[in-house]
Structures are given as structure tokens and as C-alpha cells.
């Protein structure tokens, strides 16, 4: 409880993106002893995400009162939680969560670094944070972007384009372990979750101290998509978001002839059928280079978690 008597979350799914957090969120929402708000990612406790945040139907809570209002419909018998996948990456979220709820339980999901970064890049392109569609070129821009150069004009969060920061796994976990006891944290491995969704979910239920025998509906993780045409993607994004004279002109024309609901359906259909497609196979040479680059991170994480992720993730053959 807060001083005002309003409930704060009991647990937080802090990330990573593209590692099963959405599937876990949906499955936990179906548990009768758990309440999670309809909007998956409130982002409230990572203040850097409030700067130039993308427009959202549900908006972003700017005050503690607005944030706590997300959980008002929870029953007294339910545990309440939220899932903001960028909290793990955020430099500020761990301390903010600890200040709000020092007894919070924290759930993190980690994925093999090379495949994670490839999926993250595709997601950032899809969500229009990244405009460089070539994965290798996007990675090569990191040094320039760290200096504030080569940043796309309408990027919501330039910091998220520093790809290597997302896979400093031990450093990210240590931010949380500095303010939460080890027993308050559950670190899952994406490959385990993908192989056994239901078994992993029941592990999470036991961690949250809810009935782990409750019926569950298994949900597959979000598919990763690739952008077919960057130009069409830019046009659809401009119309949906509302930036710039082109968007204003096109939106004005559409409004005169199309009801709001139909406009939204048309944009979603365009995105599904014209803008996006299944991604091509990964560049195996680039993936091998990334595995060599990030093997020290995997070795360090293996020691930190006392689990052989070097072998699990196939890094034992990486020179």
C-alpha cells in the first residue's frame, strides 16, 4: 500500500523485449489470482521513456496517481503486476521500482545475444524507432549515435539504438540486485520458455505464490516481422502518428470520407498486408561475428547465474 492506501504492484516483468514477455503477460493475466492492466507496458517507472514517447491510445501515466489508477480494478485477493520490457535496459527503473515497492518480485527473461539483437532491431524498425533496415549497418552506427549523430529524425528513444547496451546482461541484472534481494528475482531463459511455455509459466506462478495448478492458456510469443518497404512504412507511420504536413494533409482527406474505426482498420490492414512480412533468414556470417563479440558477456552471465549458458546458447564452439 502507498501512504494514501492505494495498492502498488506486487511484481514486475522487466524484460527483455522479444524474449517472451508479451506471451508471459497474456498468460498471467488469465490467472484468477493475478491482475495486470490492459495496457501491457505502462513505462511509468523508466522516466527516460517519457521523453518524446510515441502516441498511444491509453497514453502514458505522468503522475503516481495516474499510474496507480491502472490497478484500481484489482480485487483485494489478487496479486497485481505490470510488464514493461524496457525496464531491464533502463538506467533508472530498478531504483524507481525499489522506492515504490521494496518488496516487489522481479521477473526477467534473457535470450541468446545475437538472435535477441536481430529480433530487437526488427522490432525497432517496425515501431519506427530505427530507420536503418540493414542490421549490420544499424550496428555499425552505434559509435556515431553514442555521440548524438546519425539519429533518425522522428526516433522516440535514441538511447535504445545503442544495441550493445541491451546485452550487457550482468550489468543490467546488477542494477536490480543492488536494490532487491536475490530471492526477490526470477531470471528466466527465453529458450527454456520457448521449449516449455506451460512449465515455465507454472514456475512463475510458484514464484508469485499463486495457485500453480490453475488452468492456463498457452500463448505463443509475438512473431518477429520485417519491413517490406521503408518508404511505405514511413507514409503509414506519418499518417497514423500525425507528424508533418504530409500526415496532416492525408489525414484531413481521409477524415472527410472515412469513419474513425474504418481508418484504423485500414491502417492495420495496410501494415499487415503491405508494410510487413516475415523476416529473411539471418546473415550467418554476421551472426557468427556477433557471437564472437558477445561471448565474454555469455561467459560472465553463466558465472553470475551459475548456469552453463555457454553450452546452452552454442557458444562453446565460438573462438
N, C-alpha and C positions, 0 to 999 in steps of 0.2 A: 504493500500500500504506500501511496505518497502521503505527504502531510495533509493533503486535502481529502484523503480517504479513497481516492480513485486508484484502481489497480494498474500496476505496471506489468510488462511482460515477464513471464517466468522463464522463458527460454528464447534463444535467438539462433536461427540458421544464418551463419555469417558468410557463407560462400563455400567454394568458388563458383563463379559463373560457368556455364557449360559443363557442369560436373554433377548434374542430377538434382540441384537444389529445387528446381521447379517441380519435378516429379515428387520429391520428398514433401514439399509444401502441400501439394494437392492430396497426397495420401494421408498426411497428418490431419488435414482439415476434415477428412471424413471420419475421424475418430470421435466418438461421442464425448470423451473426456477432455477434448482439446478444442480451443477456439483460436483461429487465426483470421485476420481481417481479409476481406475480399481482395483488396489490393495487395499483391504479394510483397512488393518492395517499398516500404514507407521512406527509406533513406534518411529518416529524421536525424539519426544519431551519427551520421557522417556529414558534418556541416559543409565540407568542401563540395558535396554533391548538390548543394542548393544553389551554387553559382552557375548561372546560365543553364539551369536544369531544363530538360525537354518538356514541352507541354504534355500534360497527362489529364485524362478525363477526371480522375479522382484528385488531381492536384498533389501538392507536397505539403505536409504539415510543417508550418513555420514556427509554431509555439508548442510548448509542452501540453497545453490544454487541447490543442488540435490533434496532437499525436495520441494522447490518452483516449480521446474520443473514439479512436479506431477500435478500441477494445471494450466499449461500454456495453455491447450486447452479450458479452461472455456471461455464462452462468457462474454462480459462486463456486460450483463444484468443478468447473473446468480449469485446466491449465491454459494459459494464454501465451502466444508466441508470435513472432514475426520472422520474415525471411528476406533479408536484403543482401544480395550476393556480393556486393562490393564492400561490405563491412570488413571482410578479411583483408582486403587490399588497403582500406582506408587507414591513414596515419592517425586518425582521431577517434574512430568508432570504439575501440576497445576501452579507452578511458571513459568515454561518454556512457557506454553501457554500464560499466562498473559503478559510475557515480549514480546512475539512475536505479540500478538493481544489482547490488553487490553479491546477491545470492543467485544470480542468473546462471542458467545452464547454457552452454555454448556448443553448437554443433558446426563442424567444418568438414567439407568434403574436398579432398585433394586428388588431382589427376596427373597422370604422366605428363611432364612439362611440354614436350614437343607437340603432342596431339592436343593438349589443352590450349597452347598458344595459337595453333592453327584454327581451332574452333572459336577461340576468343576473337581473333582477327576477323573471321567471317561474321561473327555476331556484331562486332563494332562497325563493320561495313554495312550490315543490314540495318542497324539502328542509326546510321548516319553520324556516328562519332568519328569513324575512319572513312576517308575518301580514297585512299590508295588501295586499290583492289588487289594488287600484286603483293602477296605475303612477304616475299623476300625483300622487296623494295620498302615495304612498311617497316620491317625490322631494321633495315639499314638507315632509316630516318631517325632512329631513336636518339642518337647523339645530338643531331640538329634540334630535335624537338625538346630535348632537355635544356637547350639554350634558348628556347622560345621561338625557334624558326621552323618553317615547313609545317605549320599547324593549319589544318583546314579552317576556312573562314567561319563556318557555322558549327564547328565542333563544340559539343556541350561541355565535355570534360577533357581538356588536353592532357591532363596527368595520366589518364587511363591508357594513352597511346605509348607510354613507356613500358613496353611489353615485358622486359626482363624483371621489372619490379613486381610483377604478378607471380613470378615463380621463385622468389626468394622465400621459400616455404618456411624455413626455420625462423627467419626474421619476422615473418608475418605471425606465426604461432606464438613467438616470444612476446609480442605486444599483448596478447591475451593472457599468456601465462604469468606475466608480471602483475596482473591485477585480478586473476582468477586462479583458484587452486586447481591442481591437475584433475581432481575428481569432478570438478565442475565442467570439464571439457570433454567432448567426444569427437575424436578425429577419425573420420571415415575415409576409405579409399574408393574412388569412383569405380574402379574395375571390380571391386567386391560388390558394390551396389548394383552395377550393371549385370553382373552374373547372377545375383540373388537379391532382387528387389525386395521380396517379401521378408526374407531372413534379415536383411539389413534394417528394414523398417521395424521389425519386432525388437531388434537391438536398440533402436532409438526409443521405442516405447518403454522398454525397461529403464533406459537412462532417464527418461522423463517421469518415471514412476506412475505410468498409467497402465491400464489393462493390456498386456501384450498378447492376449488371446482374442481380442476384439476382431471381428471380420474386417478385412481391408480390401480395397480395390487397387490392384497394381496399376500404376501409371508409368508409361514409358517416358524417358527423358525427351525434352524438346529436340526435334531434328535440327541439324545444322544446315543452313541454306546459303547459297551463293547468289550474288547479284548478276543477272544476265547482262544488263545494260546500265552503265553508270549514268548516262545521260537521262534515260527514262527514270531511273531511281531518283535522280536529282529533281526531276519535274514532279513526280508523285510526292516526294518529301516536301517540296516547296508548297504544293497545294494543300497537303494535309496539315502542315505546321503553320503556314501563313506568313512566311518571311518574304519580303521583297516585292517589287512591283509586279513581277510575273504571277506570283501567287495571288496577289490581290485581284488582278485582272481576271485570272482564270476562275478564282472562287466567286467573284462577282457574277460572271457569266453563268456558272453552274447554279448559283443560288436562285437565279431568275427562272430556271426551268426544272430544277430537281429538288425534291424534299430532302431534309437533312439526313433522314435514315437511309434513303437511297444513295445519297452522295457517299456516305460512309461505306455502304456495301460495295459501291462501285470502286472506291479506292482499295478496299480489301481484296476485291476480285482482281484488280489490276496488279496489286502486289503479288498475289498468289500465282497468277497465270502468266504475267508478263515480266515482272521485275525479278522474281526469284526462281531459282532452280536448285536441284541437288548439286552439291559441290563436286568438282572434278576430283580424281584421285590425287593424293598429296604428292608433292615432289620429293621422292625418296632421298635424293642427294641432299636436299635442304634439310629434311627431317633428320638424316644422319648427322649433319653438321650441328643441328640443334641439340641432339642427344650428347654429342661430344662436349658442347659448350656447357650444358647443364648437368652433366654427370656429377660434378662436385656438389651441386645442390641436392641431388638424389642421395648421394653417399651421406651427406650431413643429415638429411631428413631421416634416413634409415637409422642412424645412430640416435637421433633425437627421439624417435618414436619406438626405438628398439624393435624394428621390424625390417626384414630384408626386402626393401623396395627396389634395390639394385637388380635383384633377380626377378621380382615380380614384373617390373617395368621393362625388362630386357636390356638393362644397362651393363650386365656382366660381360657382354661381348664388345662393349664400346671402349675403344682405346683412349 
